Amino acid sequence: MTLQQIEVPDSVKKIDYHEGAEHLIDTANEAIEAFMLADQTVIENFVTCDFHLLDQALTWVEEQHLLAGNRFCEWGAGFGVGAMLAAMRGMEAVGIEIEPRLVQEANAVAQSLGNSAHVYCGSLVPRGVEGLAEIANEVRNVDTEEDDTYDEIGLNVDDFDLFFAFPWPGEHGFFEHIFDARASTGALLMTYRGREGINLVRKV
Ligand SMILES: C[S@@+](CC[C@H](N)C(=O)[O-])C[C@H]1O[C@@H](n2cnc3c(N)ncnc32)[C@H](O)[C@@H]1O
């Protein structure tokens, strides 16, 4: 692995929310609640991260000048709130989500907010990542199917400067492996780790 840990301080939780972030999060949460109530079949792998903390972490990354460029990708986007928070601050932001019903909902919320983020339907797993099959055996909550989603987006994994993912406990290694294998040097991978908060690594 060629990943360098970047310590995100606890004080990140004291950063003011970005202008418009609270409205975006409230709108998304209302849509998520309505979707959950209306939907008969539970999407087991879909749980939401702490959107407020994610907004603060994105501001911190900007303030620290850690970004090598302007492209953001949310891996396993759900309702695409991460991608929308990134787009709101001027990033060129996309999400990748494998569950079509979530993709539809995410893009409807983005449209209703006039937010430029777009969520693509497909797998975040690019084809032919070496050594991924062994790690995939230990992963239960990520669909490990390979796909051509990046072709549809028109960008490669190494075109993005910041990835965000909310892995299930113990499954962050799967995302780190893809990131390490395919992202460009200097790119960042931010993951939400529940009670442990935000984790950040850079490919070096
Ligand atoms: C824990 S949820 C996180 C949702 C969102 N990122 C958030 O933080 O609120 C993980 C999402 O990843 C999606 N997912 C699982 N495997 C995937 C894959 N191979 N490609 C794209 N999305 C995937 C699931 O359907 C689920 O919506």
The ligand as an ORCA input file, in Angstrom:
! r2SCAN-3c Opt
* xyz 0 1
  C     -23.427      2.471      3.664
  S     -24.280      3.070      2.215
  C     -23.631      4.721      2.117
  C     -24.499      5.697      1.368
  C     -23.947      7.119      1.269
  N     -22.621      7.150      0.722
  C     -23.922      7.786      2.620
  O     -22.842      7.921      3.188
  O     -24.968      8.139      3.141
  C     -23.412      2.184      0.940
  C     -24.076      2.224     -0.428
  O     -23.207      1.550     -1.358
  C     -24.006      0.911     -2.338
  N     -23.153     -0.103     -2.989
  C     -22.782     -1.319     -2.537
  N     -21.946     -1.920     -3.412
  C     -21.771     -1.048     -4.450
  C     -21.011     -1.081     -5.654
  N     -20.248     -2.117     -5.982
  N     -21.071     -0.018     -6.468
  C     -21.840      1.072     -6.165
  N     -22.577      1.148     -5.034
  C     -22.543      0.105     -4.179
  C     -25.175      0.382     -1.531
  O     -26.298      0.113     -2.362
  C     -25.398      1.521     -0.532
  O     -26.363      2.430     -1.012
*
